[in-house]
Amino acid sequence: MALTKTTLTAPITPSQLVFGVSSTAAGFPPVGQIVNTPLQMIQIDDEFMFLVQVVSPNVIQVRNRGSDGGIADSHDINAVVITSASVGDFPAPAPTQSTVRPAFAPDLDGYGQSGAIQVPTQDTKAFLTGPTAQAMTLGAPSLSSNGVEMVITSQSAAAHTVVATALYDTGAAGSPFTTATFAAQPGASMWLVAQNGLWNVVNSVGVTFS
């Protein structure tokens, strides 16, 4: 078997067990078939859960939210949903590791519509997945979060913006800047490090600051 990818058609809450995906045509069992053995894993961002059944075309039911080292969390529209009928297609835990995703791994957050990016308290990778330009905001990091790293990367050909008012220290004259504008190309990214209540821009590709 192989891992297959679809996306959420609407945001979901941490306790939600039934939700829509863009397609169940590949990688999913027929409608109504209960999945008990073998288990079928579902991954959304960095959260793992298990498929119960396809309730109707493009609507699935899951159980055990926050399994295998993940945490039951909210996920935005267009968040990537990965699955396979073979659990073995997912990476196996490393020696001495008891879960698929270790506690020290970076947090993964997908954003599929305009809104606020959650200010991280641990190393985080945020993915902008909306098909059209998203207007995002990012607040100031806590002084207690010095050294926390955040990578924000675009997964779509859209000119997203991330406004962090007077928070981007880029090492260029005029810092701190307010607006990061992404080129309308997948892969446009910026790597930020929290320091003294600001975001130091360690590196960027296809992003301009103003």
Secondary structure, DSSP 8 states (H G I E B T S, - for coil): ---EEEEBSS-B-TT--EEEBS--SSSS--BT----SS--EEEETTEEEEEEEEEETTEEEEEEEEETT-----B-TT-EEEE-S-GGGS----TT--SSS-TTS-EEEEE-SSEEE---SS-EEEEE--SS--EEEE----GGGTT-EEEEEE-SSS--EEEEEEEEE-SSTT-SEEEEEE-SSTT-EEEEEEETTEEEEEEEESEEE-
